[in-house]
Amino acid sequence: MGRSQRVKGAAAEREFTAILSEQLGQVVQRKLGQSRDGGDDVQVQKFRFEVKRRETLALPAWTRQIESACAPGEVPVVAYRQNGQCWRIVMKLQDFLPLLRGELKPEATQHDPA
């Protein structure tokens, strides 16, 4: 990987972690040295992210990369952005469904005791 690709990748990781930090209300930092170690770029609780800023997508390779870095119980996620586009997330359906169910839980209804 060339120097410009490493710089672009680091900038993408900083951009992505800044968004997570703002939205989650906590500091999220990128992992340094991960490319050398073959791990993930960012981790938030059980979610491990492989962050990519590329025009040419290689989603199958990226998902294999993050899945191999995860331990049992961890959730592999690919976050990517192309030029002029928004950030996108790719994850397994089986990992997404609990998130969706959490959003669809019935809200506590308030009944008028009258």
C-alpha positions in Angstrom: 0.0 0.0 0.0 1.4 3.4 -1.0 1.8 6.4 1.3 -1.2 8.3 -0.2 -3.4 5.3 0.3 -2.3 5.0 4.0 -3.0 8.8 4.5 -6.4 8.5 2.9 -7.2 5.5 5.0 -6.2 7.2 8.2 -8.2 10.3 7.3 -11.3 8.1 6.7 -10.8 6.4 10.0 -10.6 9.8 11.8 -13.7 11.0 9.9 -15.6 7.9 10.8 -14.6 8.0 14.5 -15.5 11.7 14.7 -19.0 10.9 13.5 -19.3 8.0 16.0 -18.0 10.1 18.8 -20.5 12.9 18.1 -23.5 10.6 17.7 -22.7 8.3 20.7 -21.6 11.1 23.1 -18.3 9.4 23.9 -14.8 9.4 22.5 -14.3 6.8 19.9 -10.7 6.3 18.6 -9.2 4.4 15.8 -6.8 1.6 16.5 -3.2 2.4 15.6 -1.1 -0.3 14.1 -4.1 -2.4 13.1 -3.0 -2.7 9.5 0.3 -4.1 10.5 -1.5 -6.5 13.0 -4.3 -7.5 10.6 -7.1 -6.4 13.0 -9.9 -4.0 12.9 -9.8 -0.2 12.6 -12.3 0.8 15.2 -14.1 -1.0 18.1 -17.2 0.2 20.0 -18.3 -2.4 22.6 -18.9 -5.6 20.7 -18.9 -4.0 17.3 -15.6 -4.2 15.3 -15.3 -2.0 12.2 -13.2 -2.3 9.1 -13.2 1.3 7.7 -12.7 1.9 4.0 -12.6 5.0 1.9 -12.4 3.7 -1.7 -14.1 4.2 -5.1 -13.7 0.6 -6.1 -15.5 -1.6 -3.7 -14.3 -5.0 -2.6 -17.0 -5.9 -0.1 -16.5 -9.7 0.0 -12.8 -9.3 0.8 -13.5 -6.6 3.4 -16.2 -8.6 5.1 -13.9 -11.7 5.2 -11.1 -9.5 6.7 -13.2 -8.1 9.6 -14.9 -11.5 10.2 -11.6 -13.2 10.6 -10.5 -10.4 13.1 -13.6 -11.0 15.4 -13.7 -13.2 18.4 -16.9 -15.1 19.3 -19.7 -12.7 20.4 -18.2 -9.8 18.5 -20.0 -8.2 15.6 -18.1 -7.6 12.3 -19.0 -4.4 10.5 -17.7 -2.8 7.3 -18.0 0.9 7.1 -17.2 2.5 3.7 -17.6 5.7 1.8 -17.0 6.6 -1.8 -16.3 10.1 -3.1 -19.3 12.4 -2.8 -21.3 9.7 -1.0 -22.5 9.1 2.6 -21.0 6.5 4.9 -22.5 3.1 4.5 -22.5 0.0 6.8 -22.4 -3.7 5.8 -23.1 -6.4 8.3 -24.6 -9.8 8.6 -28.4 -10.0 8.7 -28.2 -12.1 11.9 -26.2 -9.3 13.5 -28.6 -6.6 12.3 -31.8 -8.2 13.4 -31.3 -7.7 17.1 -30.6 -4.0 16.4 -33.8 -3.8 14.4 -35.8 -5.6 17.1 -34.5 -3.2 19.7 -35.9 -0.3 17.6 -39.3 -2.1 17.2 -39.9 -2.8 20.9 -43.3 -1.6 21.9 -43.1 1.6 23.9 -44.5 1.6 27.3 -48.0 2.7 27.0 -49.4 5.1 29.5 -53.0 4.3 30.4 -55.2 6.9 32.0 -56.2 5.4 35.4 -59.6 7.2 35.2 
